[in-house]
Amino acid sequence: MDYNKDVETAVLQYLQQHWISPMEELFRNLPALTVNQMFLTVDRLSREGKVLLRYQNHSEYVIVQPGVARELSREMSGAATGTRY
């Protein structure tokens, strides 16, 4: 059994259900995993393009599915120009 793969699977399954998650929420909802395991896994997944890691509100990191991030970027650019969807 590949333990790193199990951690990756747990993180990706959580994101499939929630789409966007602050790191703190991920820690609370996956208590069987250590903070180090999650940071290393999220870092690797981010480098592979499987998740996006964003700094939000000057105080927290959020993990986002790539497709959701594109939608948020469109909405935010529309809000900046006054465009409504």
Z-matrix of the N, CA and C atoms (Angstrom, degrees):
N
C 1 1.439
C 2 1.535 1 108.90
N 3 1.329 2 116.96 1 132.85
C 4 1.458 3 122.76 2 -179.98
C 5 1.522 4 109.27 3 -94.66
N 6 1.328 5 116.63 4 106.05
C 7 1.459 6 121.25 5 -175.24
C 8 1.524 7 111.96 6 -63.28
N 9 1.349 8 117.07 7 -39.18
C 10 1.463 9 120.32 8 178.49
C 11 1.520 10 111.42 9 -61.58
N 12 1.306 11 116.61 10 -37.35
C 13 1.463 12 121.10 11 177.95
C 14 1.521 13 110.17 12 -66.78
N 15 1.324 14 117.70 13 -36.63
C 16 1.470 15 121.68 14 177.69
C 17 1.530 16 110.80 15 -64.20
N 18 1.321 17 116.92 16 -40.43
C 19 1.464 18 120.91 17 178.54
C 20 1.524 19 109.20 18 -65.95
N 21 1.322 20 117.05 19 -45.14
C 22 1.466 21 121.77 20 177.84
C 23 1.522 22 111.08 21 -58.57
N 24 1.319 23 116.08 22 -45.57
C 25 1.466 24 120.69 23 179.46
C 26 1.524 25 110.97 24 -61.30
N 27 1.318 26 117.92 25 -42.74
C 28 1.469 27 121.53 26 -179.78
C 29 1.523 28 110.75 27 -62.79
N 30 1.322 29 117.50 28 -44.01
C 31 1.468 30 121.28 29 -179.76
C 32 1.526 31 110.38 30 -65.60
N 33 1.333 32 117.30 31 -46.26
C 34 1.467 33 120.40 32 -178.72
C 35 1.533 34 111.99 33 -66.21
N 36 1.319 35 117.49 34 -38.28
C 37 1.462 36 119.98 35 177.38
C 38 1.523 37 110.75 36 -64.47
N 39 1.309 38 116.81 37 -40.53
C 40 1.463 39 120.14 38 178.23
C 41 1.531 40 109.87 39 -62.04
N 42 1.326 41 116.29 40 -43.11
C 43 1.463 42 119.75 41 -179.82
C 44 1.519 43 112.64 42 -68.28
N 45 1.315 44 117.85 43 -32.02
C 46 1.462 45 120.05 44 176.68
C 47 1.518 46 110.91 45 -61.86
N 48 1.316 47 117.12 46 -33.11
C 49 1.458 48 121.51 47 -179.73
C 50 1.519 49 112.36 48 -82.26
N 51 1.355 50 117.77 49 -30.71
C 52 1.462 51 120.48 50 -171.96
C 53 1.525 52 114.61 51 -113.91
N 54 1.300 53 120.02 52 -14.39
C 55 1.465 54 127.26 53 177.99
C 56 1.514 55 114.18 54 64.28
N 57 1.352 56 116.67 55 -47.41
C 58 1.460 57 121.70 56 178.61
C 59 1.522 58 107.03 57 -131.43
N 60 1.320 59 116.52 58 134.29
C 61 1.458 60 118.91 59 -179.06
C 62 1.514 61 111.11 60 -147.66
N 63 1.329 62 117.10 61 126.13
C 64 1.467 63 118.35 62 169.66
C 65 1.531 64 108.96 63 -62.89
N 66 1.319 65 116.63 64 148.60
C 67 1.461 66 120.45 65 -179.37
C 68 1.522 67 111.12 66 -57.41
N 69 1.332 68 117.79 67 -40.38
C 70 1.467 69 120.82 68 -178.97
C 71 1.529 70 111.08 69 -60.54
N 72 1.310 71 115.97 70 -38.08
C 73 1.464 72 120.13 71 179.08
C 74 1.523 73 110.49 72 -67.18
N 75 1.304 74 116.21 73 -39.25
C 76 1.464 75 120.68 74 176.98
C 77 1.524 76 110.04 75 -60.65
N 78 1.336 77 116.87 76 -43.51
C 79 1.463 78 120.99 77 178.84
C 80 1.524 79 111.14 78 -60.79
N 81 1.327 80 116.59 79 -43.81
C 82 1.472 81 120.61 80 -178.51
C 83 1.525 82 112.44 81 -67.44
N 84 1.319 83 117.02 82 -35.13
C 85 1.462 84 120.43 83 -174.12
C 86 1.523 85 114.62 84 -91.08
N 87 1.307 86 117.01 85 -8.36
C 88 1.469 87 121.12 86 175.21
C 89 1.536 88 108.37 87 -125.49
N 90 1.323 89 117.61 88 64.75
C 91 1.470 90 120.84 89 -172.45
C 92 1.527 91 114.53 90 -67.25
N 93 1.314 92 118.01 91 -16.66
C 94 1.461 93 119.73 92 179.67
C 95 1.528 94 111.75 93 -74.71
N 96 1.332 95 116.75 94 -13.43
C 97 1.462 96 121.11 95 -178.42
C 98 1.520 97 109.84 96 -101.86
N 99 1.319 98 116.10 97 145.53
C 100 1.462 99 119.68 98 176.99
C 101 1.530 100 109.84 99 -82.15
N 102 1.310 101 115.27 100 161.49
C 103 1.463 102 120.61 101 177.47
C 104 1.532 103 109.74 102 -59.50
N 105 1.316 104 116.86 103 -42.23
C 106 1.469 105 120.52 104 179.38
C 107 1.519 106 111.78 105 -61.84
N 108 1.323 107 117.28 106 -43.28
C 109 1.466 108 120.11 107 178.58
C 110 1.527 109 110.83 108 -59.72
N 111 1.334 110 115.81 109 -43.60
C 112 1.461 111 119.01 110 -178.43
C 113 1.523 112 111.77 111 -68.51
N 114 1.350 113 117.46 112 -43.79
C 115 1.455 114 119.65 113 179.35
C 116 1.527 115 110.81 114 -60.84
N 117 1.316 116 116.99 115 -46.38
C 118 1.462 117 119.85 116 179.62
C 119 1.520 118 111.85 117 -62.82
N 120 1.322 119 116.39 118 -40.85
C 121 1.466 120 120.78 119 -179.48
C 122 1.520 121 110.92 120 -67.68
N 123 1.332 122 116.94 121 -46.88
C 124 1.469 123 120.49 122 179.91
C 125 1.530 124 109.97 123 -63.35
N 126 1.317 125 117.89 124 -39.85
C 127 1.461 126 121.21 125 177.11
C 128 1.531 127 110.50 126 -59.75
N 129 1.325 128 116.24 127 -48.37
C 130 1.469 129 120.14 128 -179.71
C 131 1.527 130 111.35 129 -63.26
N 132 1.347 131 116.85 130 -45.71
C 133 1.465 132 120.69 131 179.90
C 134 1.526 133 111.24 132 -62.35
N 135 1.324 134 116.08 133 -36.09
C 136 1.461 135 120.39 134 178.08
C 137 1.530 136 110.71 135 -66.19
N 138 1.321 137 116.20 136 -43.51
C 139 1.468 138 120.13 137 178.71
C 140 1.524 139 111.80 138 -64.80
N 141 1.331 140 116.88 139 -29.99
C 142 1.465 141 121.93 140 178.58
C 143 1.531 142 112.24 141 -84.11
N 144 1.325 143 117.46 142 -6.86
C 145 1.465 144 121.42 143 179.47
C 146 1.521 145 114.48 144 80.88
N 147 1.324 146 116.75 145 12.55
C 148 1.465 147 120.37 146 -179.06
C 149 1.527 148 112.36 147 -83.24
N 150 1.318 149 116.86 148 -23.59
C 151 1.471 150 122.64 149 174.45
C 152 1.532 151 106.79 150 -141.56
N 153 1.314 152 114.90 151 161.72
C 154 1.456 153 120.34 152 174.07
C 155 1.516 154 108.18 153 -116.46
N 156 1.293 155 115.82 154 139.88
C 157 1.454 156 121.65 155 178.66
C 158 1.522 157 106.62 156 -111.49
N 159 1.317 158 116.18 157 123.07
C 160 1.463 159 121.42 158 -177.00
C 161 1.527 160 110.20 159 -124.57
N 162 1.309 161 114.75 160 143.72
C 163 1.456 162 121.54 161 175.87
C 164 1.526 163 106.40 162 -93.11
N 165 1.316 164 116.73 163 124.24
C 166 1.458 165 120.97 164 -173.00
C 167 1.519 166 110.73 165 -128.64
N 168 1.307 167 116.53 166 144.14
C 169 1.466 168 123.02 167 174.27
C 170 1.525 169 113.64 168 57.49
N 171 1.302 170 118.38 169 25.77
C 172 1.464 171 122.70 170 177.76
C 173 1.528 172 113.69 171 56.17
N 174 1.330 173 117.01 172 17.55
C 175 1.464 174 116.37 173 -178.38
C 176 1.518 175 114.49 174 -149.38
N 177 1.337 176 118.45 175 -12.57
C 178 1.459 177 117.44 176 -176.20
C 179 1.522 178 111.50 177 -144.18
N 180 1.318 179 113.88 178 153.37
C 181 1.453 180 120.83 179 174.20
C 182 1.518 181 108.85 180 -99.18
N 183 1.315 182 115.66 181 141.71
C 184 1.456 183 120.86 182 174.40
C 185 1.517 184 108.17 183 -122.86
N 186 1.312 185 115.28 184 148.35
C 187 1.458 186 122.30 185 176.60
C 188 1.518 187 106.41 186 -105.29
N 189 1.317 188 116.45 187 133.99
C 190 1.459 189 121.46 188 -174.22
C 191 1.522 190 109.12 189 -133.08
N 192 1.326 191 116.13 190 142.27
C 193 1.458 192 119.63 191 171.27
C 194 1.527 193 107.58 192 -68.84
N 195 1.344 194 119.42 193 142.00
C 196 1.468 195 121.02 194 -177.28
C 197 1.529 196 114.38 195 -54.48
N 198 1.312 197 119.49 196 -42.96
C 199 1.467 198 121.57 197 -179.86
C 200 1.511 199 112.41 198 -64.50
N 201 1.303 200 117.27 199 -37.04
C 202 1.460 201 122.29 200 178.68
C 203 1.522 202 109.58 201 -67.68
N 204 1.312 203 117.53 202 -37.98
C 205 1.459 204 121.28 203 179.85
C 206 1.524 205 110.76 204 -63.29
N 207 1.325 206 117.87 205 -38.53
C 208 1.471 207 120.52 206 177.74
C 209 1.521 208 110.52 207 -63.63
N 210 1.330 209 117.22 208 -41.89
C 211 1.464 210 121.24 209 178.11
C 212 1.523 211 110.82 210 -62.93
N 213 1.329 212 117.15 211 -44.49
C 214 1.461 213 120.74 212 179.32
C 215 1.522 214 110.78 213 -62.34
N 216 1.327 215 117.41 214 -39.44
C 217 1.461 216 120.98 215 179.18
C 218 1.522 217 110.43 216 -63.26
N 219 1.336 218 117.13 217 -41.61
C 220 1.463 219 120.61 218 177.84
C 221 1.520 220 110.68 219 -62.76
N 222 1.331 221 116.31 220 -45.59
C 223 1.463 222 120.21 221 -179.38
C 224 1.517 223 110.78 222 -63.26
N 225 1.320 224 116.95 223 -41.79
C 226 1.456 225 120.00 224 -178.54
C 227 1.524 226 110.92 225 -68.30
N 228 1.322 227 117.66 226 -38.71
C 229 1.465 228 119.31 227 179.15
C 230 1.522 229 109.92 228 -69.16
N 231 1.325 230 117.36 229 -33.51
C 232 1.449 231 120.48 230 175.95
C 233 1.510 232 111.63 231 -68.05
N 234 1.314 233 117.38 232 -37.68
C 235 1.468 234 121.88 233 178.87
C 236 1.525 235 109.92 234 -66.18
N 237 1.317 236 116.49 235 -36.30
C 238 1.454 237 120.02 236 -178.36
C 239 1.530 238 110.91 237 -69.17
N 240 1.320 239 117.27 238 -29.51
C 241 1.467 240 120.43 239 -178.30
C 242 1.521 241 111.16 240 -99.07
N 243 1.316 242 117.51 241 -1.39
C 244 1.458 243 119.97 242 179.72
C 245 1.513 244 113.69 243 87.35
N 246 1.329 245 117.54 244 4.04
C 247 1.454 246 121.58 245 -179.89
C 248 1.515 247 109.62 246 -77.73
N 249 1.311 248 117.20 247 136.84
C 250 1.458 249 121.09 248 177.50
C 251 1.509 250 109.31 249 -112.99
N 252 1.321 251 116.02 250 145.50
C 253 1.473 252 121.35 251 177.78
C 254 1.489 253 110.18 252 -110.83
